[in-house]
Amino acid sequence: MKVKKFVAPSMSEAMKMIRAELGSDAVILNSKVVHKGGLFGLFTKKNIEVIAAVDPQPIRSKAVGKKEEVSFSSSFLNEKKGREDGKLLYELQELKAMIKQLSANAMTGIPSYPAPLSKVQCRLESQGISASLVQDIVAALLEKWYVDGGKAPEKQVIAWAKEIMKEKLASVPFGGISLRKKYINVVGPTGVGKTTTLAKIAARCVLEQRKNIAFITTDTYRIAAIEQLKTYAQILNVPLEVCYNLQDFQEAKKKLSDRDIVFIDTTGRNFRNPQYVKELRNIIDFDEEMETFLVFALTAKYEDMKTIYERFSLVPIDRFIFTKLDETTSYGAMFNLMMEYNVGAAYFTNGQNVPDDISEASPEQLINMLFGVEGR
């Protein structure tokens, strides 16, 4: 039997190395987490160490009737070895069957995992999380599963999955407006709820932070949009400036120079038209004093969301805002967008009520939505 040790950053990488060198008949004898590199115990990197084996020459049955002389000592040693290895061989056969199934399914693109892992996989897929992200998460789960001994209950596997996803989200920023920038700008296609969302954020800023605010609108294509924002401005007793071009915008900034925060509502247009974003740049001065939030309706198709981001990436986007969460039960697109573009989330909205039906986004809230009742 050929036995070899493999060290890799993850279990999935280790399995690729094992298949490449030992073939699909290889079995895993042992696995554990090890730490490599570093200096004086610092800056070490976590790896997975796997001991794998393969039998290059399977034992063949002897021909019937063939006579063979075997010494007593040789027979005794073989019998003793068989007794000692019997239990291990049985366990290896089970592991071998599992690894062969995993290898075969990996070749066909249809993964098959232990039941608790499969349930998490199905949950993530049903939420619309991309195949590559599901594969990464399940591979990390598989590593934890083996290190833990392969007996963790479903509740523990879900906890692991949430922990893994939270670690992934740690690379992107979360939370509402910083209150460090004077201008708060929302952009996005038509129909996503930009004006209502802006009013919700502004109302909270007045009622909770006691800030002296104002509105600017560049949405001159829809009279109803101006009237809607004017109504919110009257309720909050704050000024509203309407801007048609960059000169108007600069003059509005001067008029509102005494305000703590100025909220800017932009035109909602067909996102397929790249000219729209160019027009935005001709009206709004995207400077260092501005936070810009791209608004998505979660009822949109994910491919359309990607196109929307690519259109609006011509302007600096600080974070996303996701609306209409109450109109869907699929939340995976949010996770996909954050991971693909390395942009975090500021707010989630789930209704039309101002200033209610909005919450500051957090990794925990997103992950709980993805796992639903089961994950709480």
C-alpha positions as CSV (number, residue, x, y, z in Angstrom):
1,M,0.0,0.0,0.0
2,K,1.3,3.4,-0.9
3,V,0.9,6.0,1.8
4,K,1.6,9.7,1.5
5,K,1.1,12.9,3.4
6,F,-0.5,16.0,1.7
7,V,-0.6,19.6,3.1
8,A,-2.9,22.1,1.5
9,P,-4.7,25.3,2.4
10,S,-8.1,23.5,2.4
11,M,-9.7,20.1,2.3
12,S,-10.8,20.7,-1.3
13,E,-7.3,21.5,-2.4
14,A,-5.9,18.5,-0.6
15,M,-8.5,16.2,-2.3
16,K,-7.4,17.6,-5.7
17,M,-3.8,16.8,-4.9
18,I,-4.7,13.3,-3.7
19,R,-6.7,12.5,-6.8
20,A,-3.9,13.8,-9.1
21,E,-1.2,11.8,-7.4
22,L,-2.9,8.7,-6.1
23,G,-6.0,8.4,-8.2
24,S,-9.7,8.1,-7.4
25,D,-9.2,4.8,-5.5
26,A,-7.2,6.6,-2.8
27,V,-8.6,6.6,0.8
28,I,-8.1,9.2,3.6
29,L,-6.5,7.7,6.7
30,N,-6.3,10.8,8.8
31,S,-6.7,14.6,8.6
32,K,-5.9,17.4,11.0
33,V,-5.3,21.2,11.0
34,V,-1.7,22.3,11.1
35,H,0.0,25.7,11.2
36,K,2.9,26.4,8.9
37,G,5.5,29.2,8.7
38,G,5.5,32.3,10.9
39,L,8.2,33.6,13.2
40,F,8.2,33.0,17.0
41,G,4.7,31.7,16.8
42,L,3.4,34.7,15.0
43,F,1.9,35.1,11.5
44,T,1.4,31.3,11.0
45,K,-0.9,30.1,8.3
46,K,-3.6,27.4,8.9
47,N,-3.4,24.3,6.6
48,I,-5.0,20.9,6.5
49,E,-2.8,17.9,6.7
50,V,-4.2,14.7,5.1
51,I,-2.7,11.2,5.2
52,A,-4.0,9.2,2.1
53,A,-3.2,5.8,0.8
54,V,-3.8,3.6,-2.2
55,D,-3.2,-0.1,-2.9
56,P,-1.5,-0.3,-6.3
57,Q,-1.7,-4.1,-6.4
58,P,-5.0,-5.4,-5.0
59,I,-4.9,-8.9,-3.5
60,R,-6.0,-11.5,-6.0
61,S,-7.7,-14.8,-5.1
62,K,-5.5,-17.9,-5.4
63,A,-6.2,-20.4,-8.1
64,V,-8.4,-23.3,-6.9
65,G,-6.4,-26.5,-6.2
66,K,-3.0,-24.8,-6.2
67,K,-0.7,-26.2,-3.6
68,E,1.5,-23.9,-1.6
69,E,3.7,-24.5,1.3
70,V,3.5,-21.9,4.0
71,S,5.6,-21.9,7.2
72,F,3.9,-21.9,10.6
73,S,5.5,-18.6,11.6
74,S,4.4,-16.9,8.3
75,S,0.8,-18.1,8.7
76,F,0.7,-16.9,12.3
77,L,2.0,-13.4,11.5
78,N,-0.5,-13.1,8.6
79,E,-3.3,-14.2,10.9
80,K,-2.3,-11.8,13.6
81,K,-1.9,-8.9,11.2
82,G,-5.4,-9.7,9.8
83,R,-7.0,-9.6,13.2
84,E,-5.2,-6.3,14.1
85,D,-6.1,-4.7,10.8
86,G,-9.6,-6.1,10.4
87,K,-11.3,-3.2,12.0
88,L,-9.1,-0.6,10.3
89,L,-9.7,-2.2,6.9
90,Y,-13.5,-2.1,7.4
91,E,-13.3,1.6,8.2
92,L,-11.0,2.2,5.3
93,Q,-13.5,0.5,2.9
94,E,-16.2,2.8,4.1
95,L,-14.0,5.9,3.7
96,K,-12.9,4.6,0.3
97,A,-16.4,4.3,-0.9
98,M,-17.2,7.8,0.3
99,I,-14.1,9.2,-1.4
100,K,-14.8,7.4,-4.7
101,Q,-18.3,8.8,-4.7
102,L,-17.0,12.3,-4.0
103,S,-14.4,11.9,-6.7
104,A,-16.8,10.6,-9.3
105,N,-19.3,13.3,-8.5
106,A,-16.6,16.0,-8.7
107,M,-15.8,14.8,-12.2
108,T,-19.5,15.1,-13.2
109,G,-20.0,18.4,-11.4
110,I,-22.6,16.9,-9.1
111,P,-21.2,17.0,-5.5
112,S,-22.5,14.6,-2.9
113,Y,-21.8,15.2,0.7
114,P,-22.8,13.9,4.2
115,A,-26.5,14.6,4.9
116,P,-26.0,17.7,7.2
117,L,-23.7,19.3,4.6
118,S,-26.0,18.5,1.7
119,K,-28.9,20.2,3.5
120,V,-26.8,23.4,3.9
121,Q,-25.8,23.1,0.3
122,C,-29.4,22.9,-0.8
123,R,-30.4,25.8,1.4
124,L,-27.7,28.1,-0.1
125,E,-28.6,27.0,-3.7
126,S,-32.3,27.6,-3.1
127,Q,-31.4,31.2,-1.9
128,G,-29.7,31.9,-5.2
129,I,-26.1,32.0,-4.0
130,S,-23.7,31.5,-6.9
131,A,-22.4,28.0,-7.6
132,S,-18.7,29.0,-7.0
133,L,-19.6,30.5,-3.5
134,V,-21.6,27.5,-2.6
135,Q,-18.7,25.3,-3.6
136,D,-16.2,27.3,-1.4
137,I,-18.5,27.3,1.6
138,V,-19.2,23.5,1.4
139,A,-15.5,22.8,0.9
140,A,-14.8,24.7,4.1
141,L,-17.6,22.8,5.8
142,L,-16.2,19.5,4.6
143,E,-12.8,20.4,6.1
144,K,-14.4,21.1,9.5
145,W,-16.5,17.9,9.2
146,Y,-13.4,15.7,8.8
147,V,-11.4,17.5,11.5
148,D,-14.4,17.1,13.9
149,G,-14.6,13.4,13.2
150,G,-17.5,13.3,10.8
151,K,-20.3,13.1,13.4
152,A,-21.4,16.8,13.8
153,P,-25.2,17.3,13.9
154,E,-27.0,19.5,11.5
155,K,-27.3,22.4,14.0
156,Q,-23.5,22.4,14.3
157,V,-23.0,22.3,10.6
158,I,-25.3,25.3,10.2
159,A,-23.4,27.2,12.9
160,W,-20.2,26.4,11.0
161,A,-21.7,27.7,7.7
162,K,-22.8,30.9,9.3
163,E,-19.4,31.4,10.8
164,I,-17.7,30.8,7.4
165,M,-20.0,33.2,5.6
166,K,-19.5,35.8,8.3
167,E,-15.7,35.5,7.8
168,K,-16.3,36.1,4.0
169,L,-18.4,39.2,4.7
170,A,-15.7,40.6,7.1
171,S,-13.9,42.0,4.0
172,V,-16.7,44.4,3.1
173,P,-18.1,47.4,5.1
174,F,-21.6,47.4,6.7
175,G,-23.7,50.0,8.3
176,G,-25.6,53.2,7.5
177,I,-24.4,56.7,6.8
178,S,-21.2,57.6,8.5
179,L,-22.3,61.2,9.5
180,R,-18.7,62.2,8.5
181,K,-19.7,63.3,5.0
182,K,-21.9,66.3,4.3
183,Y,-23.6,64.9,1.1
184,I,-25.6,61.6,0.9
185,N,-26.3,60.5,-2.6
186,V,-28.5,57.6,-3.8
187,V,-28.4,56.3,-7.3
188,G,-30.0,53.4,-9.2
189,P,-32.5,52.5,-11.9
190,T,-36.1,53.5,-12.0
191,G,-38.6,51.8,-9.7
192,V,-36.2,50.6,-6.9
193,G,-37.5,53.1,-4.3
194,K,-34.7,55.6,-4.2
195,T,-36.8,58.6,-3.1
196,T,-38.7,56.7,-0.4
197,T,-35.4,55.2,0.9
198,L,-33.7,58.6,1.0
199,A,-36.7,60.0,2.9
200,K,-36.4,57.2,5.5
201,I,-32.7,57.8,6.1
202,A,-33.2,61.6,6.3
203,A,-36.1,61.3,8.7
204,R,-34.1,59.1,11.0
205,C,-31.2,61.5,10.8
206,V,-33.5,64.3,12.0
207,L,-35.4,62.4,14.6
208,E,-32.6,60.3,16.1
209,Q,-29.3,62.2,15.4
210,R,-31.0,65.7,15.5
211,K,-29.1,66.8,12.4
212,N,-30.0,70.0,10.5
213,I,-30.6,68.6,6.9
214,A,-31.8,69.6,3.5
215,F,-32.7,67.9,0.2
216,I,-31.4,68.3,-3.4
217,T,-33.2,66.5,-6.3
218,T,-31.8,66.1,-9.8
219,D,-34.8,63.9,-10.8
220,T,-36.3,66.5,-13.1
221,Y,-37.7,63.9,-15.5
222,R,-40.6,63.0,-13.2
223,I,-42.7,65.7,-11.8
224,A,-44.2,63.2,-9.3
225,A,-40.7,62.5,-7.9
226,I,-40.2,66.2,-7.1
227,E,-43.6,66.5,-5.5
228,Q,-43.0,63.4,-3.5
229,L,-39.7,64.7,-2.1
230,K,-41.3,68.1,-1.6
231,T,-43.9,66.5,0.6
232,Y,-41.2,64.8,2.7
233,A,-39.3,68.1,3.0
234,Q,-42.4,69.9,4.2
235,I,-43.1,67.2,6.8
236,L,-39.6,67.5,8.1
237,N,-39.6,71.3,7.7
238,V,-36.4,71.3,5.7
239,P,-35.4,73.0,2.4
240,L,-35.5,71.4,-1.0
241,E,-33.4,72.5,-4.1
242,V,-34.1,71.3,-7.6
243,C,-31.1,71.0,-9.9
244,Y,-31.0,70.7,-13.7
245,N,-27.3,70.9,-14.3
246,L,-23.9,71.1,-12.6
247,Q,-24.2,74.9,-12.2
248,D,-27.5,74.5,-10.4
249,F,-25.9,71.8,-8.2
250,Q,-23.0,74.1,-7.2
251,E,-25.4,77.0,-6.4
252,A,-27.6,74.6,-4.3
253,K,-24.5,73.6,-2.3
254,K,-23.7,77.2,-1.5
255,K,-27.3,77.9,-0.4
256,L,-27.2,74.8,1.9
257,S,-23.7,75.4,3.2
258,D,-25.1,75.8,6.8
259,R,-26.7,72.4,6.8
260,D,-25.2,69.4,8.6
261,I,-26.2,66.9,5.9
262,V,-27.7,67.3,2.4
263,F,-29.5,64.3,0.9
264,I,-29.4,64.1,-2.9
265,D,-32.1,62.2,-4.9
266,T,-31.2,61.3,-8.5
267,T,-33.1,60.5,-11.7
268,G,-34.3,57.0,-12.1
269,R,-33.7,55.9,-15.7
270,N,-33.4,52.7,-17.8
271,F,-30.1,51.2,-16.5
272,R,-29.4,49.7,-19.9
273,N,-28.6,53.2,-21.2
274,P,-25.0,54.1,-20.3
275,Q,-25.7,57.7,-21.2
276,Y,-27.8,58.0,-18.0
277,V,-24.7,57.6,-15.7
278,K,-22.7,60.1,-17.9
279,E,-25.5,62.6,-17.4
280,L,-25.3,62.1,-13.6
281,R,-21.6,63.1,-13.7
282,N,-22.6,66.2,-15.6
283,I,-25.0,67.2,-12.9
284,I,-23.5,66.0,-9.6
285,D,-20.0,66.8,-8.4
286,F,-18.8,63.5,-6.9
287,D,-16.2,64.8,-4.5
288,E,-14.6,63.8,-1.2
289,E,-17.5,65.1,0.9
290,M,-20.0,62.7,-0.6
291,E,-21.2,59.2,0.3
292,T,-22.9,57.4,-2.7
293,F,-25.2,54.4,-2.3
294,L,-26.4,52.2,-5.1
295,V,-30.0,51.0,-4.6
296,F,-31.1,47.6,-5.8
297,A,-34.6,46.1,-5.6
298,L,-34.2,42.6,-4.5
299,T,-37.1,41.5,-6.8
300,A,-34.8,42.1,-9.8
301,K,-32.9,39.3,-11.6
302,Y,-29.4,38.8,-10.5
303,E,-27.9,39.2,-14.0
304,D,-29.7,42.6,-14.2
305,M,-28.3,43.6,-10.9
306,K,-24.8,42.9,-12.2
307,T,-25.4,45.0,-15.2
308,I,-26.8,47.8,-13.0
309,Y,-23.6,47.8,-11.0
310,E,-21.4,47.8,-14.1
311,R,-23.3,50.8,-15.4
312,F,-23.1,52.7,-12.1
313,S,-19.5,51.8,-11.3
314,L,-18.5,54.8,-13.4
315,V,-19.2,56.8,-10.2
316,P,-17.7,56.0,-6.8
317,I,-20.0,53.6,-5.0
318,D,-19.5,53.4,-1.2
319,R,-22.2,50.8,-0.3
320,F,-25.3,49.1,-1.5
321,I,-28.9,49.6,-0.3
322,F,-31.3,46.7,-0.9
323,T,-35.1,47.4,-1.1
324,K,-38.3,45.3,-1.3
325,L,-37.1,42.5,0.9
326,D,-40.7,42.0,1.9
327,E,-41.5,41.1,-1.7
328,T,-39.2,38.1,-2.0
329,T,-38.0,35.1,0.0
330,S,-34.7,34.8,-1.9
331,Y,-31.8,36.8,-0.5
332,G,-28.7,35.2,-2.1
333,A,-28.2,38.0,-4.7
334,M,-27.1,40.3,-1.9
335,F,-24.4,38.0,-0.8
336,N,-23.3,37.4,-4.4
337,L,-23.0,41.1,-5.2
338,M,-21.0,41.9,-2.1
339,M,-18.6,39.1,-2.7
340,E,-18.2,39.7,-6.4
341,Y,-17.6,43.4,-6.2
342,N,-16.2,43.8,-2.7
343,V,-18.9,46.4,-1.8
344,G,-20.8,46.2,1.5
345,A,-24.4,47.1,2.4
346,A,-25.7,50.1,4.2
347,Y,-29.5,49.4,4.6
348,F,-32.2,46.9,4.1
349,T,-35.8,48.1,3.5
350,N,-39.0,46.0,3.6
351,G,-41.9,48.4,3.0
352,Q,-43.1,51.9,2.2
353,N,-43.6,53.4,5.6
354,V,-41.4,56.4,6.4
355,P,-39.4,56.5,8.6
356,D,-40.0,52.8,9.4
357,D,-39.4,49.7,7.3
358,I,-35.7,50.2,7.2
359,S,-32.7,48.8,9.1
360,E,-29.0,49.3,9.1
361,A,-27.4,46.3,7.3
362,S,-25.3,43.8,9.2
363,P,-23.6,40.5,8.4
364,E,-25.7,38.7,11.1
365,Q,-29.0,40.0,9.7
366,L,-28.1,38.9,6.1
367,I,-26.9,35.5,7.2
368,N,-30.1,34.9,9.3
369,M,-32.2,35.8,6.3
370,L,-30.3,33.4,4.1
371,F,-30.9,30.5,6.6
372,G,-34.4,31.5,7.5
373,V,-36.1,30.0,10.6
374,E,-33.7,27.0,10.5
375,G,-30.6,29.1,10.8
376,R,-31.8,31.2,13.8
